[in-house]
Amino acid sequence: MSHEKKLNELEATAICGNDISSSCLYVSALSIAYAGQYAWAALLVVGAVLFLFRRIYGEVVGALPLNGGAYNVLLNTTSKRNAAVAACLTILSYMATAVISASEAMHYLHTLWHGLPIILATILLLGLFLLLTILGISESAVVAVGIFLLHLFSLTLLVGVTAWYLFTHGIDTLITNWHMPLKTSLVSALFLGFSAAMLGISGFESSANFVEEQAQGVFQKTLRNMWVVVTVFNPLLAFLAVAALPLVEVGQHTETLLSHLGNKTGGPWLSTLISVDAVAVLSGAVLTSFVGVSGLMKRMALDRILPQFFLKENGRKSNYIILITFFLLCLSVLLITNGELGPLAGVYTISFLSVMAFFALGNFLLKSKRPKLPRPVYASIVTVSLALLGVLAALYGNIRIRPDYLIVFLQYFLPSMLVVSAMLNRTAILNLVLAAAESLAKHSPRISSLTQANIRRQLDELHKQEFVFFTKGDNVSNLNKVMAYVVENEFTNRLKIVTLLKEGETYPQDLLKDINVLDRAYEQIEVDFVTINGTFGPELIDRLSNEWQIPKNFMFIGSPGNAFPYQISELGGVRLII
């Protein structure tokens, strides 16, 4: 999507709404499996938790209106390592989103074509979107709006037809189901149903991942619209399913519950409409996953958290290595789980809820570390605490329901963190390998010499990247924080400290003394002090980035206050580090 034409409310809501509202197609069945006839109540509690997160996301993204979601928040409030953990969880969430959406789409298509091989069809659907994204096709706002409106129409029609069915056929099924004994106590059933139903808000973070493409004020409206959709439809559909279908039938049609409900209450035509709608909206969620993960992993590669070969592009400017890697990961989790909704939902929910928890923690960090940043919404400490407790409770509940799902999740999370940890510590690893090569020099001088030269070349490549910090006479404490941040989070040994001066203005003499002191204290960093006549802003950043060949995400500033004339998003990825 182009940054020049900003998305309006309907377009932005449609893009993220297709993701979150697609869960309406399967979350009712998951919740009913644990909460039975009280699933609607569990889904209302989910809506209450989501209401709290509206303010949390509103404050964080309002203060830092940059793409990247939880990764971006933690990158600008804490260390790169913490941000990397959130990024890995987000990638897993995207992966599970793609697989569960593609699998569910093919289950619904199977109701129309009974001979369809579901696993093979799921692989082909994932492969289709791999091909489309490699060719450069991303979300089309017009197509997204069409799918979203069709989805809302289909759900509304299903609600209306089912209500009419109950009016004309009576509520005997509801009465029977209402008196069915629960497998556990009511409190336990509601808790487990709530935990499983938290899958119904997956996708709420999608809007934060493309906030830069949205028009002014649209982001807050997307949060409200998504909350309304899931808080209205999810409990209502769960209640109608319990009212119209015997509970045993719900368990038999977990993957295609709404299609079965449509067939029971309206006939084959409604079942067909729901199935067609499901294939469309779930396919839209698959596309969102491919596009979203491509942007996130590219940002991570630019920040040198992932290998640089991920940045390779084809003629259509698509990062094809990222997309192929993501497809292979999706393929592996599909084959490991055999396309079963339960394990897929388990991986999905654990990763997604962990990202939500990180977002709440990021809100706390924003309050403590960036208090001067202007923000359109403020979430109280009580609000953030309750929301965090809600997602942690749901996380515990999902692990309690099926502990083996945690194993599937860890099979992907731990290797991804291993790769990221190796990337973040690669100078230490290269130095260790260099020491080993030097010790082997006595036995194999020629091989060791080549190895040492190659390792030193890689270390030089890492160290030569220059970073920039813009200052306006910061005290020695702030400058010390900058130096410590660079040492802890970056591989470079070169830092430009830039101060901007007005015509005829001179920099404080104490500033140069402080820089000289820190230059001696941090011997591993070569400090270059630069004064420039000009005014800080996007134009200056563009000019210096081009002149010095330094990416904007390698430029740092302190946290601006209310008088700052620009939004952080206008600075092109400049980071806040103090």
N, C-alpha and C positions, 0 to 999 in steps of 0.2 A: 504494500500500500504506500502511496505517496504521502510524504509529509506536507506537501503543499496544499492538498485538498483534505481538510479535516473532516472526520466522520461526524454526522449529526447524531441525535439521540437514538433514532430508530435504527440507523445503520450499526452504531456501536452496540446497542442492546441486542440486535440480531446476531452479531458475530459471537459475542460471549453468551448470549441467551440460548443459542443452538447447543452450546456445550452443556450448560447447567440444566436446561429444560429437557435434554435428551434422557436425563436420569429418571424422569417421570415414567419412562417406559419400563423400568425394571425395579426401581427402589421400593415400590409398594409391595411387591412380592417378597423382597428380602426382609422388609420390616414385619410383614404378616407372618413370616416363618418363625419369628421369635416372639412377637407381641400379640399374635393372633388377632382377635376382634378389637384389640386396643391399639392397633398399629397407627391409626389416625392420630391418637393422642401423642404417641412417640414422635410422629412427624411434625406435630405442632411444636413440640419442644425443640426440634431441629430448627424450625422457623424462628423460634425465640433466640437461639444461639446465633443464627445468621443475622438477626437484627442487631445484635451487639457488634458483630464483625463489620456491619455497615459503617459504623462510626470509626472503628479501628482502621479499616482500609481508607476511609475518607480522610482521616488525619494524616496517616503515613504517606499516602500517594499525593495528597494535597500539598504536603510539605516537600516531598521529593517526587515531582511528577515526571519520572523517568521509567522507561520500559525495564522489565526485569523482575518485578514482583519482589519476593522475599530476598532473593539474591542481591538486588539493588539496594534494598533497605539495609541489610547487614553490611554490605560493602561500604556504605557511607556512614555507618554508625559504629562498626567494630572491625575486627581483623578480616583479612582476606580468607583465612582458613575457616572461620565461622560462616562466611558467605558461601564458601565452596560446599559446605555440608548442606546448606539450604538448596543450593543449585543442584546437587546430586539427587536430593529428594524430589525436587521439581521435575528433573529429567525422568525419574521413575514414575512420577505421577502422569507425565505426558505419555510415557510408554504404556502404562496400564490403561490410560484413557483411550489410546489408539486401539489397543487390542480388544478391550471390553466393548468398545463402540462398534468396531468392525465385526466382532463375533455376534453381538446382539442384532446388528443389521442383517446378518446372514440368517440368523434364527427366524427373524420376522419374514425375510424373503422365502424361507423354507415353507412357511405357511401358504405361500402362493405357488411354490414349485417344490413339491414334495420329494422330487428326485435330486434336489440340490445337495451335493456333498459339502457340508458346512465348513469343515476345517480347511479344505482346499479352496472353497469360495472366499473364506476369510483371508487366506494368504494372497489370493488374487486381488482382493479389494485393497489390502495394504500395499501390494505391488503397484496397483493402479495409481494410488496417491503418491507413492514414491516417484513414479514416472512423471506425474503431473507437476510435482514440486521441483523436480530436477529440471523440467522444461521451463520453470519460472512462473507457473500458475499458482497464485496464492488465493486467499479468500477474496471473493468478489462481494462487495457490499450489497450489490443488487441481488445476487443469487442468495446471499445469506438472509436478506430481508424476505425474499420469496419463501424460502424454507421455513423461516421462523413464523411467518404469518400463517402458512399452511399448517404448521404444527399447532399453533394456538387455536386455529379453527377446528382442527381434528379433535383436540382434547376437549374443547368446549362442546362440540357436537356429541362426543362420547358421553360427557357428563349429562347433557340434556336428554339424550336417548335413554341412558340408564335410569335417570330420574323418572322419565315417563314409563319405562318398563316396570319400575317399582310401584308407581302409582296405579298401573293397570293390573299388575300381577300380585300385588300385596307384598308384605314384608315377612313372610313366613321364614324365608332363608335367613334373614337378619336375626330374627328371634331365636332360631335354632343355633346359629353361630354365636350369638351373644351369651347363650347359656352353656357353650362348650367349655369344659374344664381346661384351665391353662396347664402347661407342662411344669411351670414353676410358680412362685408367688407373683402377685400382680406387680410389685415393685421390681422384682428381678426381670419379669417379662418386659416391662416398660423400659428398663435400663438396656437390656439386650436389643430390644427393638429400636431404641434410640441410637445405640451404637451402630447397628447395621444401617439404619436410615441416614446416618451422616454422609453416606455415599451420595445422598440426594443433593448435597450442596457442592459437590465436586464440580469445578468449573467456575466457582465464584471468584477465583483469583485471576481468571482469564482477562478480565477488563484491565487489571493492573499491568498486564504484559504488553498492552498496546496503547497505553494512556497518551503517549506522545502523538498518536495519530488522531486523537479525539479533539473536537472543538472545545473551546473554553466552557467549563461548567458541565460538560456532558458526563464526565466520569461519575459524579455523584448520582446522576440520574440513572445510569446503568446499574449501579448498586441497588437503588430503590426498585427498579423494574425487575431485576433478577429475583430480589427478595419476594416481591409480590407474586411472581409466577410460581415459585416453588412452595411458598407458604399457602397459597390457595389450592393449587392443583394436587400436590402430593398428598396432603391429608384427605382431601375430598375424594380422590381416586381410590385411596386405600379404603375409605369408608364405603364407597359404592361397590367396590369389589367384594367386601365382606357382606354387604347387604344383598348382592345379587348372586354370588357364587358360594357353594359349599366350600369350607376351608380346605378340604381334601383336593378340590379342583385347583385351588390356588397353588398348592404344592406341586401339582402335576404340570402346571403351565408357567413355571417360574420365569423362563426366558421370554415368553410371549403372552404375559398376563393380559395386557390391555387389548391385544388382538382377540384373545379368547373371550374377554368380557364384551367386546363389541359384537362378536358372533352370537353370544348368548342373548344380548339385549336388543340388538338391532338387526342381526342376520349377516349373511356373507358379505353384503355390500359394505357394511361398516367395518367388518373385520379386514376386508381388502384395503379400505381407505387407511385404517390405522397401520396396517403393515407397510403400505407404500410410504406413508408419512414417516414411519419409524426408520425405514431404509434411508430416506432422504436426510432426516435430521441427525441420525447416527453417523452417516457418511460425512456430514458437515463437521461433526466433532472429530472424526479421524483427520480431516484436512487441517483443522485448527491445531491438532497435536503436532503434525509434521511442521507446520509453519512456525508454531510457537517454540518448539525445541530447536529448530534451526537458528532462530534469533538468539535464544539463550546460550546455546553452545558456541555460537560465533562470538558473543560477548565474552564468554569464558576464555576462549582461545585468544582474543585480543588482549585480555587481562593476564595472559600467560598462565592460566590455570589448566588449560588443556593444550595438547600438542599443536604446533603451528600449522601442521599439514591439514588440519581441519579447515583452515581458512582458504584452501584452494577453491577456485571458482571455475565454472564452465563458461561458455560464451554467453549464457543468459544470466550470469551473475548469481547462480545458485551454488551454495556450498554442498556439492554433491557427496563429498566424503562424509560429512555430518549426516546427511539424509540416508545414505546407504547404511552407515553404522546404526542409525536409529531403527531402520527397517529390520536389520539382522537381530537387534535386541528384541524388537517386537515379535519377530518370528520365533525366537528361542523361548520367550515366555509363553507364547501361544502353544507351542509343542509341549513344554513342560507341564502346563496346566491342562492340556488337551481341550482347550477352549471352554472349560467349565466355568460357569459364572461365579461360583463361590470362591475358589482360589484367586481368580482374577480380581474380584471385588475386594478380597482381603489385601492383596498387594496394593491395589488402587487406594483403598481407604487408609492403610497405614502410612503410605507415602504422602497422600494428600493431607491427612490430619496433621502429620508432622510439619508440613509446610505451613499450615494454618497456625500451628503453635509457634513456629519461628516468626511468623508475621506479628503475632501478639507480643513476643519477646522483643522484636524490632521496634514495636510501638513504645515499650518501656525504655529502650535504649534511646530512642528519638527524644523522649521527654527529658531524659537526664543529660544526654550529650549534645543535643541540638535544640535547646529550649528557645533560642532566638529565631529559629526558622518560622516564618509566617505560615499559618495553616488555616484553611477555611472551616475545618471541623475539629473539635477537640473531644476525644474519648476520655472519660474520667478513669481514674485508677480502678474504681470498682467495676466499671464496664469491662476494662481490659482483663482484670483478674477473673471475673465470672466467665468471660469468653474463653480464656486460657484453660480454666478448670473444666469447662464444657468439652473442649476438644481433647484434653488429656484423659477425661473420663471415657470419652468415646474410643480413644486409642486403646485404653486398657480393656474396654469391653470387647473390641474386635479381636484383640489378642487372646482374651479369655474364651471367646466363642470358638475360635479355631487356632490353637497355638502353632499348628503346622503351617499356617499361612505366614507366620512370622519367619519361618525358615525359608520359604520361597522369596519373601521380601529381602532377607539378608543375603541370599545367594546373588542378588543383583546390587544391593546397596554396598556391601563390603568390598567387592572388586572395584566398583566405581570409585569409592573413597580411597582405595589403594592406589589407583591410577592418579587421582587428584593429589594425594599426599606425596607421591613420587614426583609429580610435577612441581609442587610447592617447595619441595626439599631437594630439587635436582642439583643445585650447586654443591650441597653437602655430599650428595651421592656421587657426583662427578669428582669431587675432591678425594673421596674415599677410593674410587676406582683409580684415580691418578696415583695415589699413594701405593696402591697394590701394584700398578704397572711399574712404578719406580723400583719396587722391591723385587720384581721379576726381571729387571734389566740385566742382572748378573747372569741369568741363564739364557735369555733370548733377547740380546741387545737390539737386533733389527726390528723384531715384532714389537718389542716394548717401546722403541723409539717412535714407531708409527702410531702406536696407541696413545702415547703421551702427547704427541703433536695434535692428534685428533681431539683429545679431551681438552687440551688447552685452547684449541680453536673454539670449541663449544662454550667453554667458560668465558672467553673473550666476547663472544656473541651476546651472552647473557649480560655481562657486565657493562658493555658499551652503550646499552640503551639509556638515554638520558631522561630524567624526570624534571618537572618544573613545579615550584611552589610560589604562588603569588602572595606577597606580603605587603603590608603598609605600615611597617615599623613595629611588628609584633615583638612582644617581650621575649626574653631568653627562654622562658618556660614553654611558650608556644613553639618556638623554633626547635627546642629540644624534643618536643612531642613529634614534630615533623621528621626529624632525623631518626628518632626511635621507630616511627612507623615505617620509614623506608627500609631500615635495617631489618625489621621483623618481617615485612610483607613483600619486599621486592628483591630482585637479584642485582640491581644496578650498583655501581660505585660512583655514579655521576649524578649530581643534583644541581640544577639552576635555581637560585633564589632570586626572584624578580620583584622589584619594587617599582611602582608607577608614580611618576612625578608630574605635577602640573608645570606649565611654563614658568621658569625662574625659581622653582621649588628645589630644595636639596633634601637628601635623605638624612635622618637622624644619625649622628656620629656613633651613638651607642649601638645602633643596628650593626654596623660594620664590626665593632668590637665583639659583639655577641656572636656574630657569624664566625669570626676568627677563632674564638674560644671553642665553639662547637666543631669547627673544622679540625681542631687538634684533638678534641675529645673522641670524635668518630673518624679514626684514621682510615678506615676502610672506604670512606666516601670522599670523593673529590668535589668540593663545593665551588660553584662559579656564581659570584654575585653580579647581578645585572640590573642597571637602572634604565628605564625607558620613559620617555615623555609620551603621555597618552592617558586615555581613560579606559578602565577595565570594562569589558563587555564582549559580546559574541564576535564582533568584527575583529577586535584585537586578538582574541583566541584563534580565530581562523587564520589570521596573518602570521602569527608566531608559529602555529602548528605547521604551516606550509614552509616558512622560512627555515625553521630548525629541524624539520622532518621528525617531529615528536607528536605521536597520536594524542588526541585530546583527553583520552582516558588515562594518560600518564601525566596529566596536569592536575595539581591540587590547589584548593583554596580552603580558608577557614570557614566556619559556619556564618553565613550572612544574617543580618538582622532585618527588621521590618522595613528599613529605609532602602534596602537593596532593590534597584529598579528592574531586575530581570528575574524570570523564573529559572530555577536550576536546569530545567529541561532545555532552555534556550542556549545553554553553554556547551552543548554537544557532547556531554559525557564527562565533563570535569568533575573530579571527586572531592567530597568533603572529608577532611581527615582530622580536624581539630574543632 
